[in-house]
């Protein structure tokens, strides 16, 4: 009898353990990837996506309607300013970018406080206007008058995104704000301890070229999107384990292989790598097959002269849905990529001058939803057969040289939004993103938008 009781007790324990362990072992199925809506904007302004991003893929809304694929929370990069898109903006709105800010519809959503006009607007803004702001770009020094204004902003909008040029400005701002995103200029001293244990930061852009640059990252529990400039793993070390991270962008890729990304390889859903292929930077993509959760991959480098199998590791990434292929791509490499990934939804192709890349292989895609062409390509007429396209961006030069073909493509694809894309000479890569002065110097060459109009 005693033995029977022991067996019954054991069975009960095992049953309870099964009830507890089984849900732990059962993994919920991954949600199906759906393409973001195509958001149209018009007015006077330029905008690009931040993730994935390419410095040449600015879409202008002046002579033509602009459009970008955006979902709620995605960042738009307007000249010198990062702005979160909100679904409440709608899928069609007016956009204006000017010397001290950005306006969506009737609302100022981002302000650069390095300009007197920006500070003046902030000083006289209503509570409703301050609560609706999404991004503040701080000056290097915050005087007492501006600090008083920022206290008022923080009382109404404590989680606003911040772009900061100096450690002192960040330290003073964090007294009042708990930002969700922080973008830090490349002149900033590489001591980010002031950010430690910030509870809400989900997006962070920093320079990482010195020992200790990455030490603060494990203290940020909600960090999902990380952007690193001048990251040198030999100096700053590999990326640490970060439980919430699912998106990584590296500007000025300084490593030769992907080993420094190993701690986060199995969790990343988006990876964007810039400026590689020169001086043996990222000489191989070996190990990319370990990034099994990748859906978005941006290879923003130059692989001219690379072995034909350079992109072969991509062939094992079945979950890829959005890919930016590098410049210097050969015809054979493009053909192999299409053959391996017929289910891609978004593709960005970049060509070098006189590259002679033929677009005929694109007919192998089964459900291509969006396509961006940076540079010039052969056989544009192929695009008329891609009836699944809902977004097509064609580079200015190709558009101007092939106007009749473009018009025929527009007629053949009535369900697609077709826009021009180009590069307004804002610099490139890390410098483009982190030095707003370059962007605003460019903007000042354009007809100004008055504060009254804003």
ABEGO torsion letter per residue (X at the ends): XAAAAAAAAAAAAAAAAAAAAAAAABBBBBBBBBBBBBBBBBEBEBBBBAOBBBAAABBBBAABBBBBBBBBGBBBBBBGBBBBBBAAAEABBBBBBBAABBBBEABBABBBAABAAAAAAAAABBAAAAAABABBBBBABBBAAAAAAAAAAAAABAABBBBBABAAAAAAAAAABBBABBBBBAABBBBAAAABGBAABABBBBBBABBGAAAAAAABAABABBBBBGBBAAAAEBBBBBAABABBBBBGBABABAAAAAAAAAABABBBBBGBGBGGBGABABGAAABAABABBBBBBBABGBBAAAAAAAAABAABABBBBBBGBBAAAAAAAAAABAABABBBBBBBBGAGBBAAAAAABAABABBBBBEBBBGAAAAAABAABABBBBBAAAAAAAAAAAAAAAAABAABBBBBBBBAGAEBEAAAAABAAAAAAAAAABBBBBAAAX
